[in-house]
Every structure is written in structure tokens, then in C-alpha cells.
């Protein structure tokens, strides 16, 4: 297969007044020094943009007038199963036409520039689609060659990428004998081997145990921090995205519910969560604190408790004086303080009413 022609952005000839321009520089990626495009972007550049994007099937509407902008970094695409996440990725890759609306990826129209987009984007599919009778090395080299890398570069990049995802020692084993976690790493490696500007990761932690999930989330974060590659990762596990992503886009039933930075989602509230221990003098320490605060005119609510650690009380903090008051009340009663902290919003609160969200946040110890 002949090497692919360099796209205009890779040749360094694109106009520096456009959203993307670059020059070829030598830098080290996944342990391999190679000439790559040193991409410079204008301020607030948009990596992905959709405008009134819709996708309708005979019996269901997968996307309903979705308009959203995604910038560089790690972006989480949140939604329940069937919310339209995978459909959106297929449209952005130019693999499925939209019913109406428009979309751009890296400044390229998905309708007319699908092949150019796929040159610059890596894709990790949700479902297991790996051939069981070949090794990870054979498969990733094949995918690198399909992306246009010459044979020697494909083998070098494959070895370094498999080392990066933690599969170097197992790279010659047939994929059919791999665990679920190892298969997920192979899929991640093939998405990274051709040095994309952007990667789409569709449910990358699907089927993983807690340890494997944590390791995969660490790899996803490093894709951007170590190599400068932007990431769009889909998930229905909200806690994962709070830990990993810079920005979160929430969709439900194909419609946009919210798009904002993770810090905006998880900002602190004015609600103070208090948890105390019991003593012989006060067998129900929680009630004793509540009665004492009520006597001082402070309105207190019960929250759900943490197992084996009493119950949680919620009150609105008016400032530092509220902390001082709570401290003094607990000290006067001779109780032990388990925690006293401002709770934070959770992304899950976008999907729930305020009462349910409050219980969930306190129950998670936030």
C-alpha cells in the first residue's frame, strides 16, 4: 500500500489565519522520535461543532436538533444507553449521514470530508471487534498500515504504542486469549498508533473491573496530558467523567441537556454536611446535635448516612460563623466529628430532581 499523501495541515502550507496550521517538527511520541505536525490553534478553537444535528430512523429519533461546540482537551459525552452517543460518533466520522443539520470535526465538514477526518481521528469502538487468531502486534501493525504508515514506521509505532498501553510483554499472544481489559487496551492502541489529533473512545471502560477501570481512566487522561491529543469519551458512568474530563456534554433522548466544564458541574454548594459519632452520654449523637442547633435557630435536615458512622445532617452555611457554631456545639456535647464539609454537585443531578440529587450526593460522601 503506498504511503498516504500528506494533508494540507501536515505539509505546513495551510494558512496561519485559519483555525489550524502547523509545521513539521521532530518530537517523541510513545517512545518513538518522528516528524509530526506541530499544530497551533487560535484561541477558543472548536474541535467538534454541530448545528441543529438530527438523525431519525423509522421508529426512533437518535439525535434531535443537537447544537454543541467541543474544544481541545478531554471531553465526556454523557447519556444513558440509547441516548444517541454512538450515533453521534458515526456521524462525526462521516460514516453515517445526518437527517438534517451540519457538523464539523477539526474544521472539516463531515458530509464532504469524511475521509480526511478519518485520517486525523482515532476511533475506539464500544463492541468487541478484534480478530481472535492474530496477535496484538499483527493487528495494530495492520491498522497502522491501513492509516498510511510505511512498514517500518508501522512496526516501530506499534511496539511503542503497545508499551504505552501496557501490553508490550503480551504483544505476541493471540488476542483470543486476552482478558477483557487487555482487549480494551488493544482497541485503544489501534486508535492511537497513527498519531491522531483527536480520538473518539466509545465506552472504553465497558466490562472492566474497578482496577482495570482506574487504569483505563489514567491512560485516557495521559492521551491528552502527555501527547496533546484531544479526546471525546462516551460513558454512562458519571463518576468516571468527573474524575477524567475537562468538559462534559450531557445528552438525553438525542437532545442536549447541558454542556459545560467539569468544574462548573461539580462546584461547591452552600450546603454543609455534618456527621458525628455517638457516646454513652448521647447514644444518638445526631439527634443531640440537631436539637442543639435547632435551639440556636439553625435549620437542619436529615441526610442519608454512611454505613457504621452515624447519620448525616445538612444545613445551609452562612459563612465562617456557621463552621464555628457547629464546632462549638459538637465540642460542648463531647461528640466525635466524623466529617464537616461543603457538598459538591454531581453530574448526576442533571438527570434527577433536587431531593433525589441531595440524597445521592450525601450518600456518596461528597
C-alpha positions, 0 to 999 in steps of 0.5 A: 500500500503506498504511503498516504499523501500528506494533508494540507495541515501536515505539509505546513502550507495551510494558512496561519489565519485559519483555525489550524496550521502547523509545521513539521517538527521532530518530537517523541511520541510513545517512545518513538522520535518522528516528524509530526505536525506541530499544530497551533490553534487560535484561541477558543478553537472548536474541535467538534461543532454541530448545528441543529444535528438530527438523525431519525430512523423509522421508529426512533429519533437518535439525535434531535436538533443537537447544537454543541461546540467541543474544544481541545482537551478531554471531553465526556459525552454523557447519556444513558444507553440509547441516548444517541452517543454512538450515533453521534460518533458515526456521524462525526466520522462521516460514516453515517449521514445526518437527517438534517443539520451540519457538523464539523470535526477539526474544521472539516465538514463531515458530509464532504470530508469524511475521509480526511477526518478519518485520517486525523481521528482515532476511533475506539469502538464500544463492541468487541471487534478484534480478530481472535487468531492474530496477535496484538502486534499483527493487528495494530501493525495492520491498522497502522498500515491501513492509516498510511504508515510505511512498514517500518514506521508501522512496526516501530509505532506499534511496539511503542504504542503497545508499551504505552498501553501496557501490553508490550510483554503480551504483544505476541499472544493471540488476542483470543486469549486476552482478558477483557481489559487487555482487549480494551487496551488493544482497541485503544492502541489501534486508535492511537498508533497513527498519531491522531489529533483527536480520538473518539473512545466509545465506552472504553471502560465497558466490562472492566473491573474497578482496577482495570477501570482506574487504569483505563481512566489514567491512560485516557487522561495521559492521551491528552496530558502527555501527547496533546491529543484531544479526546471525546469519551462516551460513558454512562458512568458519571463518576468516571467523567468527573474524575477524567474530563475537562468538559462534559456534554450531557445528552438525553433522548438525542437532545442536549441537556447541558454542556459545560466544564467539569468544574462548573458541574461539580462546584461547591454548594452552600450546603454543609454536611455534618456527621458525628459519632455517638457516646454513652452520654448521647447514644444518638449523637445526631439527634443531640446535635440537631436539637442543639442547633435547632435551639440556636435557630439553625435549620437542619435536615436529615441526610442519608448516612454512611454505613457504621458512622452515624447519620448525616445532617445538612444545613445551609452555611452562612459563612465562617460563623456557621463552621464555628457554631457547629464546632462549638456545639459538637465540642460542648456535647463531647461528640466525635466529628466524623466529617464537616464539609461543603457538598459538591454537585454531581453530574448526576443531578442533571438527570434527577430532581433536587431531593433525589440529587441531595440524597445521592450526593450525601450518600456518596460522601461528597 
